[in-house]
């Protein structure tokens, strides 16, 4: 069973490489979970800092949030500037004005090491925007190790000054994910390929229910069963955050 799941993980990885060139592939092969509140916060950060800022999207996949954002991934793919490992980032100390870390920490063996590396490469006063799953099904890419509550992500980023935290993908999305996976497993008769196919079909047939999250976002208890949670913080310190020449700041081990 685990070997079959590994095969699916490798297949999904190939699809991930294809999505920047063929966006319809992602539409067909994934369910439409959205985090508009989170997306707006990340977009606002990028706009606030401006095009001269050094912003790192760590584990970016093939998406590009803005032309000037530096994308880092563990393997080459379209729109990736730097190939590297989050456990040992190939940059000098204190070079970035912000780091975006979305849906990455569940896939790394040592999340605290990655967070310490983020802290190292951020300038004093630099911002961290991190989003991680809480109630989601197993989704190796290529591996899948852990989940976080709001308290858990706050503890993980305890070296940063907290600005905000909470749910970024809501409780209905969590219910929908578990439901489609449950139906897929129930009627798959042990076949992992049938399980995943049924799960995808059920997910697409029932996806409109996730829009109930638009109502639940006003409920202060929704984070208790949220699909994903977020942490926004900054590295403490008083260093001047003026945004100068990009070329003088990128590290001695790599340059995008």
HELIX and SHEET records of a PDB file:
HELIX    1   1 UNK A    2  UNK A   19  1                                  18    
HELIX    2   2 UNK A   23  UNK A   29  1                                   7    
HELIX    3   3 UNK A   36  UNK A   49  1                                  14    
HELIX    4   4 UNK A  105  UNK A  107  5                                   3    
HELIX    5   5 UNK A  111  UNK A  121  1                                  11    
HELIX    6   6 UNK A  150  UNK A  156  1                                   7    
HELIX    7   7 UNK A  171  UNK A  186  1                                  16    
HELIX    8   8 UNK A  192  UNK A  206  1                                  15    
HELIX    9   9 UNK A  207  UNK A  212  5                                   6    
HELIX   10  10 UNK A  213  UNK A  216  1                                   4    
HELIX   11  11 UNK A  222  UNK A  225  5                                   4    
HELIX   12  12 UNK A  246  UNK A  248  5                                   3    
SHEET    1   A 7 UNK A  82  UNK A  83  0                                        
SHEET    2   A 7 UNK A  70  UNK A  73  1                                        
SHEET    3   A 7 UNK A  55  UNK A  58  1                                        
SHEET    4   A 7 UNK A  96  UNK A 102  1                                        
SHEET    5   A 7 UNK A 122  UNK A 133  1                                        
SHEET    6   A 7 UNK A 228  UNK A 234 -1                                        
SHEET    7   A 7 UNK A 161  UNK A 169 -1                                        
END                                                                             
